[in-house]
Amino acid sequence: MNSASRPVYLKLRDQIAAAIIDGRYAEGAMLPSVRAFAAEQGANPLTVAKAYQAFQDEGLVRVQRGVGMYVVPGAAAALRSSERTAFLAEEWPAIARRIECLGLRAEELLATV
């Protein structure tokens, strides 16, 4: 799906997922409040709440009533695995076709890393 056509709550979810994967929100850490994250992102609090609900539904965060939402142990590994699977299924085929179309070789690509 084109990034521009993705719903805002999914874009916010992707941002939070990236922060969990790279350790900005470590396992056991509290996520910012819905209001604080909404203000930081310039988003509607209901949209942020929908993004947070997705993590709760996936079992990647736990809610402590009246306190906040915490990243559960194993969340980063679970997200990394699901993001890898989605990348290989959804993004990689188009990238591979483009690489082939341009006649690039693996050695050339690896030399740029």
CORLIN-V522751 format. One record per pair of residues at least 4 apart in sequence whose ideal C-beta (glycine too) atoms are under 8 Angstrom apart, sorted by the first residue. I is the first residue (numbers start at 0). J is the second residue. Records with the same first field share a line. If there is no record, write none. Layout:
I = J / J
//
This chain:
0 = 4 / 5
1 = 5
2 = 10
5 = 9 / 10
6 = 10
7 = 11 / 42 / 43 / 46
8 = 12 / 46 / 47 / 49 / 50 / 53
9 = 13 / 50
10 = 14
11 = 15 / 36 / 40 / 42 / 46 / 47 / 50
12 = 16 / 50 / 53 / 54
13 = 17
14 = 18 / 40
15 = 19 / 24 / 30 / 50 / 51 / 54
16 = 20 / 78 / 82
17 = 21
18 = 23 / 24
19 = 23 / 24 / 59 / 70 / 74 / 75 / 78
20 = 75 / 78 / 79 / 82
22 = 75
24 = 28 / 30 / 70
25 = 70
26 = 70 / 71 / 72 / 73 / 74 / 75
27 = 69 / 70 / 72
28 = 69 / 70
29 = 66 / 67 / 68 / 69
30 = 36 / 51 / 60 / 67 / 68 / 69 / 70
31 = 35 / 36 / 39
32 = 36 / 67
33 = 37 / 44 / 47 / 48 / 51
34 = 38 / 44
35 = 39
36 = 40 / 42 / 47
37 = 41 / 42 / 43 / 44 / 46 / 47
40 = 47
42 = 46 / 47
43 = 47
44 = 48
45 = 49
46 = 50
47 = 51
48 = 52
49 = 53
50 = 54
51 = 55 / 60 / 68
52 = 56
53 = 57
54 = 59 / 60 / 68
55 = 59 / 60 / 61 / 62 / 68
57 = 77
58 = 71
59 = 70 / 71 / 74 / 77 / 78
60 = 68 / 69 / 70 / 71 / 74
61 = 68 / 69 / 71
62 = 67 / 68 / 69
63 = 67 / 68 / 69
70 = 74 / 75
73 = 77
74 = 78
75 = 79
76 = 80
77 = 81
78 = 82
79 = 83
80 = 84
81 = 85
82 = 86
83 = 87
84 = 88
85 = 89 / 90
86 = 90 / 91
87 = 91
88 = 92
90 = 94
91 = 95
92 = 96
93 = 97
94 = 98
95 = 99
96 = 100
97 = 101
98 = 103 / 108
99 = 103
103 = 107 / 108
104 = 108
105 = 109
106 = 110
107 = 111
108 = 112
//
